[in-house]
């Protein structure tokens, strides 16, 4: 049953008695006056379809508490404590001076309700609706895209730890698995196997035994009839047993692989977390937070969370789905692939994106743009004037034509001659490089860096570290943080209510 706030103020209403202590123009003062207007009961009615039972915490109160919690970067317990002792929090949530906070578990309860609903990000959407009603984005047809790595909430696990944990979980969930004779470890007890970890031979023997146990368990299990949790555990065990190991030197043995699997699971506790990196020098495990923002105001117009190994360009179009009209898209070279440009063009958006750098085969030598490509005829002409056809797979091979060529030293070091790969999006990439050389691009593109300002606002106060496990839960966490940051930004820009949400005429 959905609880509702009482419109009449109580005798010890915090806002009435101590409102002067709440900073004017702050998020706390705004919520004290307008939380029911921004977060009305009907917005949350679907979360509590039954009219029976004990009433929940009023929707406007919990929504305001969520915003303040993310604004200050507090845990559930810290937020509940703030509601008990902080005057600004009490005023913002409409509580009396002598009123105790609700229990910290209420935040967990509401997050679960929101995540299970069809509109889990409605608090974020409500703030974005307020922004739209102010008209602050009217006429601003640019959106900057950017992403940042979010560190996961669990410890990265090595191969042995993951195998032991995955086997233990399957044995706990599937009775048949406990009937399999295993010998690598006593899986009924926690901790790692007791071996000499500095002995490479002992480590390889342990890995072989663990993989053998995993294979034996998987082979004995029924193909059908498992519940969803058990099926997921078995699938994870199969993945863990295969992603990090390779056959050893002796038949039937295994060893830790010398390379890292592309989609490697880094922890069985959070199997959606992945290796993430924003540069060659920065490798971390977790997720990526992606945003689209209006660069002049800094308002975040869209946001999403993906596993850390997701390419930035893969979510570019998704971030722009809420736009009513085509926009000019500003982004760095991580979004500069041909597929991304093609998708943006297909949806009517204009890309002002830094092109991917060309890498000549010989340092300082000829690159792709020194070759004349005729896409219609399907031919490529090299700087020396030789013309070859493009194969069905997109390869232009000059081969023996390079023999004795005076330009060979500037073109290739391959004994078989120069070859060129002409991708399916070559036209888009050529046009992008030409665009990047224009004065208009040089004037517009620097505004992309303003997205980093919005990223900085979102990540401060400890928000780079995820508090939850899985994409869905962390997506809700990011959306609540976006709501808090957007609301702060709107107030800093001068938003006020006067028969509707208004902005100063100069904004």
N, C-alpha and C positions, 0 to 999 in steps of 0.2 A: 504494500500500500504506500503510495507516494505521500510524504508529509508536505505540509505547506507552512510558509511563514505567516505569522500574525501581522496584519497591517498596522494595528495600533502599537505604539511604543509602550514598553514596560516601564515600571517606576524607576528602575535602575538601568535604563537603556544607556549603553556606553556612548553612542553617537550623540545623544541628547545632553548627557552630563559632561562628557570629555571630548566632544567633537573638536574643540579648539586645539587640542593637543595633537590631532592628526594633521600632518602637513597638507596644506591646501594644494590642489593640483596633483596629488599623488594617487597611485592606484588604490590605496587604502580609502582615501576620501571618495574617490569615484565609486568604488564598490559599495561603500556605506550608503550612498545616495541612489545609485542606479542598478545595483545587482539584479533586482527583480525585473527591471526593464530589459536588461541584456539577457538574463537567464530565467525566463518565465517558466512557471510550472508545466505548461503544456509542451514545452520543448523536451521534457523528460517523461511525459506520461506513458510512453510505450515501454519504459523500463519497469513499470509497476502496473501491469494491466488489471490486476485484481484490486478490488476496493476493500478487501478484507485483510485482517492481520495488523500487526503493529506498524504504525506509520514510520517511514524512513526519515532520515535527516532531511529537512527541506532542500529542494533542488537548488535554490539560489544560494543557500548557505554552503552546500558542498561544492558547488561550482566556484564560488568565490574563494573557498579554502584551497581548492586545487590550483587556482591561479596564483594565490599568494605563496603556496608551497613551492611551485615551480619558479616563481619570481625570486625567492630567497634561496632556492636550492636546498630545501630541507627534506629530511626523511619523513616517513609517516609519523613516527613517534615525536620527532621534533616539531612537526606542524601541529599535532594535537596538543603538545605542551604550549606552543605559542598561542593557541586559541584560549588556553586557560589563563595566561598571565600577561599577554601583550595587548595593550589598550587599542593600538591601531588595528590588530587582527579582530578583536571583539567588535569594534565599530564597523569594520568592513563587512563582517558576517552577520551583523544585526543582533549580537548577543548582549545580555545584560552584564554589568560589572561583576555580579556575584554568580554568574552562570558558569558551570564547569563545561569543559570541552567534551565532545564525544570521544569514544575510544579510537585509537589509531587504526584498528582493524576495519573501521568504516571506510577508510580510503581504499583498502584492498577490496572490500565488498562492492564499492561503486565502480572501481576499475574493471572488476570482473563483469559487472552488469553492462558497462559501456562496451567492453570488448566483445561481448556476446550479442550486442545489438547490431542492427543494420547501419547505424550511424554512430560509430564509436568516437568520432572526432567532432562531435557537435559543439563542444565548448569552444574549440578553435574556430569552427565555422561561424559561431555566433559573433565572435570578435571580428572576423573578416566581414561579416554582414554589416556590422556597425561601421567599419571602415568604408565599405562601399556606399553606405547611405550618407556619409559625410561628403562624398564627392572628391575626396582627396586624391583619388587615382584617376579622376576624369581627365581625359586628354593626355595621360601619361602612357604612351604605347611602347615602352621599353621594359624588358624583363631581363635581369641578369641571373644566370644559373651558376651554381657552385655546389661543392660538396665538401664534407669533412669527415675524418675518421672518428668513430665513436668507440672507445675502448669497452670491451665486454665486461660483464659483471662477474666472470668466473676466471679461475686460473687456467692458463694453457696447460694441457696435459701431454706428457710424452706417450710414445707408442705403448709401452708396457702398462702404464697406468690406465690408458683407454681400453686396452684389451681386457685387463682384469675387471674393470668396472662394467664393461659391456657384457662379459660372460656372467658376472655375478647377477646383473639385472635380468638376463634371460633365464637363468636358473631360478630366480625368485618368482618370475611371472609365469613360466611355463613348467608345469610339473614333469613333463617328459624329459626336459633337459637335465633334471636332477638325477635321472636314471643312467645317464651317460658316465662312463668311467673316465675321469680326468686325472692328470698327474702333474701338471705344471705348477699348481698352486692350490692351497686350501681356500677356496672361494667363499667359504662361510665366514671367514674372518677378514677384517679390513687390513689395509696396508699393502705395501709392495712385497713381492717374494724376497726372501732373505738369501741373497747371493753376494758374491764379490763384484760390485758394480764396476770396479776398475779392471776387471778381467774380461777382455773382449770375447774370449772363447765361451766363458760362462754366460755372458749376455746373449750371444748368438744362440746358445743352446736353450736359454729361457724363451727367447722369441720363437724359436722353432716349436717348442713345447706348447706355448700359448696359442699359436696359430693352429697347431694340430688339435688342441682342445676345442677351439672355436669351430673348426671344420667338422669335427666329430659331432658337436652339438647341433650345428645347422643341418647336417645330413640326417639326423635322427628325428627331426621335428616334422609334424604333419604339414602338408602343403596348405590345407584349409582348416578352418575351425577355430583359429586364434582370434581373440578379441583385438580391438584396434591398438591398445597399448602394447600388447605382446607382439603383434606384427611389427610395430614400429621398433621395438627393442631388438627383434631378430634382424630386421633390415639394417639397423645401426651396427649390430655385431658383424654382419657380413661386410658392411662398408669398412669398418675399422680393421677387420682382418685382411682386407685387400689393399687399402690405400697406402699403407706405410711399409709394406714388406715386399720382398722379391725372392725368388728361389735362391737358395744357397748353393755352395759349390758341390755338395753331396745331394743325390736324389732324395726327395722327401724332407729336406731341411729348408729353413727360411731365415732371412736376415733382414734387418731394417734397410729399406731402400735408400740408395744414395741420392735420389732426387725427391722433391716435394710434389705430391699429387696436386693437380690444378685446383680441385675443389675440396681440399683436405678439411675434414672435420677436426677442429682443434680441441674440442672437449666434449665428452659424452654428457656432461651436465647441461651444456647449451649447444645442441647439435646444429644450430643455425648460424653460429658464429664462424667467421672465416678469416684467413690471413688477409690483411688489408694493408695497402701502402699507397701513399700519395706521391712518393718520389722514390728513387733508387736507394736513398739513404735512410728512409723512414719506413720501417716495417712494424706493424702492430696487428693484434688480433681483435676482431670485433665486427662492427657494422659501419655502414656509411649513412650519414644524414645528408640528404639532398634538398636543396631549396631553390625556389624561384622568388626573386624579390624585385620590387620597383626601385631602381638604383637611387633616385633622387631623395625619396622619403625614407628608404630603408625598410619599408613594410614587406614582410614575407607574404607572398600571395599563394604559395603552394609549398608543400614539404612532404617528404616520404623517407622511409628507412629501408635499406636493403642489406643483405649480407655483404661483408667487407670486400669481397672480390668482384662485386658488380661494377661494370664499367660505367663511367659517368654518362656517356652518351645513350646508354640503354634506357634511361628514365627521362630523357629530355622532353620528349613529346608528352609523357604522362604529367609532368609538372606544369604543362601549359594547357591541359584539357579544360580547365575552368575559365579560360579567357573567352569573352564574348566575341572579340574581334581579333584578327591577326596582329601580332606584335613583332617588334624588332628584338631579336634574341641576342644578348651579349654573353659570351662565354669564352673560356680559355681553350687551349688546344686539346684538352681531354675530351671535349665535345666536337672536335674537328674532323672526325671520321666521315667518310663519304656516306655511309648508311644513315648516320644521324642527320647530316645535311639534307639527304634525300627525303627523310621522314618529315623534317621541318618544312621543307618546300611543299610537300604533298598536303600539309595541313594549312598552308597559306602564310606561314610565318617567314620573316626575313632574318636570315642568319648574319650576324656580325661577329664571327667566331675566328679566333686566331687559327690559321691553318697548321696542319701537322708539318713538322720540319722535314725537308728532303735530306736524304743521306746519300751522297755520291759514293760510287763504288771505290773511287780513288780520292783521298783527301785533296780538296781543292780542284777536283776534276769535274767532269760533266755529270749533271744530275738529270732527272726526268724531264725537266722543262727545257733542256737543251736538245731534246728529240722532238721532231715534228710528228704528231700523231693525228691521223685522219680516221676518226671513229666511223664515219660513214663508209669509207672504203676498206676499213680494217687493216690499215698499214701504218708502219712506223719508219721514219727516215732519220738516220743518225747524223751527227754533226759533220761526218765526212761525206754525206750524200748517198749512202747506201739505204735502200728501201727493202723492207721485208714485211711479210704478212703476219697478222696477229692470229695465233692459234685459237682453237675453240676454248681453251682453258685460259686464254689471256696472256700468253707468252709470245714475245717477239725476240727471236734468236738470230743473231748476226753471224755466229759461228766463224766459218773460214773467211768471211768478208773482212774480219779483223786482221788477218795475216798480212803483215807488211804495211798496215795502215799507219800513217805518220801521227795520227792522233791517239793511237792505242794506249800510250802511257798515261794519257789524261782520262781514259775511258774505262779500262778494265785491267785487272791483274790475272784474270782467268785464262788458262791455257786454251780453253775451248771457245774463247771470244765472249763478247758482251751479250747479255740477255736482259730483257726488260719485262717487267710484269705490269700489264695494263689491267687494272681492276675494273669491276663493273661500274664503279662510281668515279671513274677517272675524270669525267667531264666536270662533275661537281667540285672535285679537288683542284683542278686547273683553274676553274672560275674563282674559287676561294683564294688561291694564291694571287690571282690578278686583282681581286677586290682588296686584298690586304696591302697592296702597293698604292692605293688611291689616297688622296688627301682626306676624303670623307671618312674612310676607315680609321685613319690616324687621329681624326678628331673625335669620333664616336667611341671607339673601342676602349680607351682608358676609363670610361665610366663603368666598365665591367668590374673594376677593382672595388667599387662600392659594395659589391656583394660580400666581400671579405669583412666589411664592417658589420653587416647583419649576422654573418657567421660568428664573429667575435662576440656580439651581444648574446647569441644563443648559447655559446660554450662557456661563458663566464660562470662563476659560482659553482664550479665542480660539475657542470653539465656535460663535459666530454666523456665522463665515465657513466656507462649505462647502469641503471639500477635494476633492470629486469632481464629475464632470459627470453630470447626469441624475438623475431621481427615484429610480430603483432603487438606485444606488450611495449616494446621500445618505441614503436610508432606512436602509440598513445602517449607515451611520455614526452616525445618530441613535439607532438601537436599541442599538448598542454603548455609546454615551454614557449612555443611559438605564440600561443594566445597571450601569455603573460608579457612577452617582449613586444608584440604588436600593440597591446593595450598601453603599455608604457610609452611607446613611440607616439601613438595617437595623442596621448595627453601632453607629451612634450611639444607636439606640433600645435597644440591649442584647442583640441577638441572639447566641445561643450554641448549641453542639451538646451535647446530653446525651440519647443514645439517640433522637435526632430534633432537629429545629430548634425552639428554644424562645425565648420572649420573657419578660422579667420580668413578674411578675403584675400590676404597676401600669401596664403599657403599654396 
